[in-house]
């Protein structure tokens, strides 16, 4: 009987703190961002260090479901850099650091990741237009929850619940990897990649269940940036995620409008629209101000939760800065667009 009560408590905990992070059948188990290309390391570790200039600082914040329960808050920050390598200094070595934090539900279920990322991009082909890259990301993560913020049916009887778990936090080692192909020239940039997160399927349990593991997350992504006029570009993108029995498909496009472009200034705005299939429509706005950029998007629910949430979804804000180090540069004109 005691064992049965333990499983019942586990089920209640999952319902209260986990099911809201899976608001639609088909969602992946990991928390996600809508601006999938603004934190490239979270899309594919092979994207570490693949950008113009030498280093990049990026951050993103998301809040969701405040109309239904306690707001789900997710934040991530990354720093990565590239170092030219090879005889002609056209290859790239990428090094990065990623932090990810998430708080969800009434029990403040919290996840924190701190991981290092590494990549290598081999340049080849005519006019040095092709890159084949591979990368990996590894580190440690912790999860925890506040049991005092949960109420069980036993609490309305004797007022005493003797079956609450003693463990309210756990930690684990995590590993991810990916590969990506890029083609770029002065008028076009195409990329396609494949990545696997939680490659080692780390265990995570508060009830001593060794079978409780985080499923591997498989990601296929592709994108294109193509000039359609001297002052405009079209940037269609798509990503497909599979994690255990869940899946997610997001696709859409940005239109980049160049406001000013010369040796001293580079200002542009991006107007975008994306769809997370069966879940949300996502309008997006972004502005580039030289090496600094800001992005803002908003999830408008189109699923069955739209009536409950009254069409109120989740705002998301991103920021990025790209900088150079004097004396360190690639041996050719190198300027990927995303």
Secondary structure, 3 states (H helix, E strand, C coil): CHHHHHHHHHHHHHHHHCHHHCCCCCCCCCCCCCCCCCCHHHHCHHHCCCCCCCEEEEEEEEEECCCCCCCEEEEEEEEEEEEEECCCCCEEEEEEEEEEEEEECCCCEEEEEEEEEEEEEEEECHHHCEEEEEEEEEEEEEEECCHHHCCCHHHHCCCCCCCCCCCCEEEEEEEEEEEEEEEECCCEEEEEEEEEECCCCCECCCCCCCCCECCCEEEEEEEEEEEEECCEEEEEEEEEEEECCEEEEEEEEEEEEEEEECCCCEEEEEEEEEEECCCEEEEEEEEEECCEEEEEEEEEECCCHHHHHCCCCEEEEEEEEEECCCCCCCCCCCCCCC
